[in-house]
């Protein structure tokens, strides 16, 4: 289980998925990672991931992280 976002892009995708899960935007507007997150993660998990401080995050996750 993931708790905090590892990149700004991941944090933004979690925020979009969370908004759709809450009904604040249509799920049909989601694409890619945010669409998969909305399907597979709970609102609590999305909230935790979206709450990561952007200042400390890289723009994208490293390739080493993706292999783990």
N, C-alpha and C positions, 0 to 999 in steps of 0.2 A: 504494500500500500504506500502511495506517495503522500507526503504531507505538505511540502513546500515546493513551489515551482523552482526549476533549475535554470530557467532562462526567461527573458522578457516575453518572448513569443509564447512560451508555455503558459505564463501567467495571464497573458491576454486571451489566449484560447480558453483557459479555465473561466475567466470572467464572462466571456461570451456564452459559454455553456451554462454557467450559473444563471445568467439573465434569462436564457431560454427555459431552463428548468423551473424558474420562478414565474414564468409566464410574462415576463417583461418584454420579450421579443419572440417572434415566431421561430420554432425549431427549424422550419423550412429554410430559414436564412443562414443556418450554420453550414460550414463546410470543413472538410479535412479533420484536423485534430479536435476542434471544438465539437464537431458532430459526434465523434467517437467518445469524447469525454462525457457528453450529455447522456449518452446511452449507457455507459459503463460505470459511471461514478455517482455517488450519492451527493445530495446538496451539501452536506457537511464536508465531504472530501473536496468538492469544488471550491467551497468557501475558504478552506484552509490553503488550497493551492493559489487561489486568486489573491489572498491576503499577503503574499510575499512582498517584501520591500523591493521595488524596482531598482532603486539606486545600487543595490549590491549584486544585481543579476547581470550576467552577460547577455548580449542581444540574442545569441543562439546557444544552445547546449553544445558541449564538445562531443566529438564522434566517439570518444572513449566512454562517455556516459551512456550512449545509446546501446552499446554492446552489453552492458551489465544487466 
